[in-house]
Amino acid sequence: MKISYYPGCTLKTKAKNLEDSALAALAALGLEVEELERWNCCGAVYSLADDDLIHLVAPVRDLIRAKDAGADKLVTLCSQCYSVLARANKLVREDEEKRKTLNLFMDEETDYAGEVEVVHYLDLLRDEIGFDVLREKVKVPLEGLKVAPFYGCSLVRPHEFAIGGSEHSKILEDFITALGATPVAYSAVDECCGAYEILVHPEAGMTRASKVLTSAHKAGADAMVLSCPLCEYNLGKKQAPIREQHSQIGELPVYYFTQLLAVALGLDVESCHFDLNMDGAQALLEKRSFVSPPSA
């Protein structure tokens, strides 16, 4: 079985802390993936217009690249990229007329009919490695760390594309447990973080993000873990100004799930790029003795 890897745009720039920690962890776990050649932006948001086929060209072209590489699966990390690629793949598989139109439009590309399976990194860990095996490979158990898993919108919606195979899946909780940490249950686990409202209507976006942070904080979480760069921006990088307006929220370090994976596997902390996280992210892990402070 050959697995292709689709990074997406943000992981090569502002979310290197998501990509580098993920690839380092896969190498340590002995699972080989190959980055697609000539990949392009997936489109970021799946178009809801039924006749808007032009916006499917980008994700389908990435799927064609995976097929041309001889891959059986295409794995991605970003929840938005996963949603767009998986939904485009389903449409191509099931709608013959639209599939034909897309293939005719991309007449210089290989015809594509949905031959590649799109999977999220978390599903890959569960199905190809296994959480029991992952637990055995943990070198730095994150014992005592209470972690709030955040699914947000795109990992569980639409329900037919939910990671773990179901909108009721507890795959993030199972992942956290495998690392030795304790998952925290809270009401806003799958609510919207504010999405792009944070840019268009900042006050509305921050109010939405504050609801998520308040819920996790009140539930006793020490930290939050997620897989979406936009969620990380809203809940992590924008957390300081949110806390200024909502004093009931205490500091809650936000991590990509792959960063905690790399830490638990005992990998070089440089691969985690904690400098790209909110202030206080690395300090919490140092305080708990999960990582060592930088040398003087």
Summary of the structure (lengths in Angstrom):
residues: 296
radius of gyration: 19.1
end to end distance: 45.4
largest distance: 63.2
contacts: 988
relative contact order: 0.14
helix: 50%
strand: 9%
